[in-house]
Amino acid sequence: MVLELHPALVHFPIAFILLSFIFQLFTILIPKKVPDNLTLWALIPAAVSTIPTVISGQSMKNKINDLCIEAQKSLEIHEIFANITTWGTLLICIIWIFITLSKKNNRGAQTLLFAFLTILFVSVMITGYYGGLLVHVWEI
């Protein structure tokens, strides 16, 4: 029996992206009560943790054979949204680091970050849904 890392690793980016989303929501709603750069401190580990998660998922995919058409479709959608989540998180993190270092994280930038984190959050939920189908319905 081979130990698969993907099921364990997948929870780190999910948790950190969710935290980033929630922290940014609080930053928008009650900016004086939230520490500066709190969202960034959750976004950095979110971005870093997506890399081994995608690598382990790809490794797991390479070991799967003979899937029915429906399971293949679920796997394709899962992979598409996992890539959107990974690249989106990395891109948003790099841009937000640049904005923070250049001291341009004003109210408009904060709102824009929240919009992008909302998209990431939705992407994570879709990825998780199709990952759940693969595990619980197709028993992969």
VENVEN-V79319 format. One record per backbone hydrogen bond with DSSP energy under -0.5 kcal/mol. CO is the residue of the C=O (numbers start at 1). NH is the residue of the N-H. Records with the same first field share a line. If there is no record, write none. Layout:
CO = NH  NH
This chain:
2 = 4
3 = 5
5 = 8  9
6 = 10
8 = 11
9 = 12  13
10 = 14
11 = 15
12 = 16
13 = 17
14 = 18
15 = 19
16 = 20
17 = 21
18 = 22
19 = 23
20 = 24
21 = 25
22 = 26
23 = 27
24 = 28
25 = 29
26 = 30
30 = 33  34
31 = 34
35 = 38
37 = 41
38 = 42
39 = 42  43
40 = 44
42 = 46
43 = 47
44 = 48
45 = 49
46 = 50
47 = 50  51
48 = 51  52
49 = 53
50 = 54
51 = 55
52 = 56
53 = 57
54 = 58
55 = 59
56 = 60
57 = 61
58 = 62
59 = 63
60 = 63
61 = 64
68 = 72
69 = 73
70 = 74
71 = 75
72 = 76
73 = 77
74 = 78
75 = 79
76 = 80
77 = 81
78 = 82
79 = 83
80 = 84
81 = 85
82 = 86
83 = 87
84 = 88
85 = 89
86 = 90
87 = 91
88 = 92
89 = 93
90 = 94
91 = 95
92 = 96
93 = 97
94 = 98
95 = 99
96 = 100
97 = 101
98 = 102
99 = 104
100 = 103
104 = 106
106 = 110
107 = 111
108 = 112
109 = 113
110 = 114
111 = 115
112 = 116
113 = 117
114 = 118
115 = 119
116 = 120
117 = 121
118 = 122
119 = 123
120 = 124
121 = 125
122 = 126
123 = 127
124 = 128
125 = 129
126 = 130
127 = 131
128 = 132
129 = 133
130 = 134
131 = 135
132 = 136  137
133 = 137  138
134 = 140
